[in-house]
Amino acid sequence: MPDLPKHDVADLSLAAQGKTRIDWAERSMPVLRQIRERFEKEKPFTGIRLAACMHVTTETANLMRTLKAGGAELYLCASNPLSTQDDTAAALATEYGVNVFARNGIGVQGYYGHINAALDGQPDYVFDDGCDLVNTLHTSRTELLPNVKGGCEETTTGVIRLRAMAADGALKFPMVAVNDTDTKHMFDNKYGTGQSTLDAIFRATNTLLAGKTVVVAGYGYCGKGVSSRAKGLGANVVITEIDPTKALDATMDGFRVLPMIEAARIGDVFVTVTGNRDVLRAEHFQAMKDGAIFCNSGHFDIEIDVRWLEANAVAKNAKIRHQTDEYVLADGRRLLLLAEGRLVNLGAAEGHPAAVMDMSFSDQALTAEWLAAHHAELRPGVIEVPEEIDKEVARLKLASMGIEIDVLTPVQAEYLTSWQHGS
Ligand SMILES: NC(=O)c1ccc[n+]([C@@H]2O[C@H](COP(=O)([O-])OP(=O)(O)OC[C@H]3O[C@@H](n4cnc5c(N)ncnc54)[C@H](O)[C@@H]3O)[C@@H](O)[C@H]2O)c1
């Protein structure tokens, strides 16, 4: 097919299925759609080449469509080969004119081969999700650095790596921490994780939450999302915390707060969302009821001490249901671990709904537009997303929901920005 953009995808015949799914995701991405419609008219990326290393999913495909509508020439590779949707990759090449290098399950060598193929596009700007593309640019593709004017980073891990690069004076261009916006945090951690974690528990166990005791470890953004949704379904929610302010917050929100050793005795379902290790461990497993269900929705699979279960259970009924392993202890109690202790909302459900990614990818699209207009004023380093962009994404989301809010009167605006007024 001579007219296709450059690509290395698993199977081009999957393109029609990929397009159907990309269109389905787009229905839940009204903010990005509004931005795409504006980009189509204003073409902010005319003559600009963008290389992106991101999860090749239907939501990312809609970000690519948006940037393409703005006139960009696009090069996309996968930030994690396991999340690549081969049908989406095929559709990006055949339907949307994106140079795409992504195959599900490709090994480490292929992964870096794809990053290099995307960089061969000689990008002016980069999008990263985990910092591997930026890292490759600064180590083995330094000849391309002079052309790169800036970029965006999607995730916490990537921002941490970028800050380390910046502290060493190694980062050669401005990178905007899109991860840190309010709109991303709110939707991704609270609403996204809140809903998809419960979705995963249902898919894995088909348990009824009403009337059950659900123990949520950690009352941060994610813990708030999980606990409020469990409460809404009729569960009695118990919070465990190590931070007194967060524990007080949970108490004042109406939740019972207990140390985990006490919660372990009464919980029917346990969710860890702390970002910390060994939150559920031997002493807790020893105290749990027969039939207790537990899972982790924190980033790494260190929150539940699965190794103890593997070493101490007298029997394991692996995959007693999809993504549910049953461990039988010496006294006959059966404990049920979901998704092997890994991120349960990805392991046993579909991760975040498209409506969640609508927010972070709208932040990405508007930040890219801002970078293209302002790169000359920026210095190398990690940069926060301008507040106006965060507010604009929130405003567009409200508009898509038909919700209007008040506007400051001139007197109010003056009052809020002056110090001369007494009480
Ligand atoms: N599943 C997902 O899709 C998803 C999405 C976003 C974030 N995350 C991950 O979820 C985790 C939590 O994210 P967050 O934004 O809620 O963080 P956060 O910092 O807002 O909240 C974490 C909370 O856990 C508490 N905590 C720490 N150790 C504890 C312990 N031993 N017992 C009880 N509580 C403890 C902290 O005091 C804090 O209040 C992180 O690992 C994050 O990367 C997952």
The ligand as a Gaussian input file, in Angstrom:
#p B3LYP/6-31G(d) Opt

LIG

0 1
 N       -5.329000       2.350000      39.572000
 C       -5.113000       3.418000      38.850000
 O       -5.532000       3.531000      37.689000
 C       -4.383000       4.563000      39.481000
 C       -4.607000       5.888000      39.028000
 C       -3.934000       6.933000      39.665000
 C       -3.031000       6.632000      40.696000
 N       -2.835000       5.333000      41.063000
 C       -1.911000       4.963000      42.152000
 O       -2.653000       4.843000      43.374000
 C       -1.796000       5.124000      44.475000
 C       -2.432000       6.222000      45.336000
 O       -2.560000       7.394000      44.553000
 P       -3.215000       8.715000      45.187000
 O       -3.262000       9.724000      44.106000
 O       -4.467000       8.343000      45.924000
 O       -2.077000       9.098000      46.249000
 P       -2.226000       9.985000      47.569000
 O       -0.831000      10.317000      47.968000
 O       -3.219000      11.081000      47.341000
 O       -2.874000       8.970000      48.654000
 C       -2.208000       7.871000      49.216000
 C       -2.661000       7.761000      50.676000
 O       -2.195000       6.534000      51.214000
 C       -1.839000       6.782000      52.580000
 N       -0.943000       5.722000      53.041000
 C        0.386000       5.553000      52.845000
 N        0.819000       4.439000      53.434000
 C       -0.259000       3.874000      54.026000
 C       -0.458000       2.689000      54.781000
 N        0.544000       1.863000      55.094000
 N       -1.704000       2.406000      55.232000
 C       -2.741000       3.233000      54.963000
 N       -2.615000       4.363000      54.248000
 C       -1.384000       4.677000      53.774000
 C       -1.215000       8.160000      52.529000
 O       -1.199000       8.770000      53.826000
 C       -2.122000       8.890000      51.551000
 O       -3.192000       9.555000      52.203000
 C       -0.451000       5.520000      43.863000
 O        0.372000       4.373000      43.802000
 C       -0.827000       5.953000      42.449000
 O        0.237000       5.843000      41.534000
 C       -3.507000       4.312000      40.500000

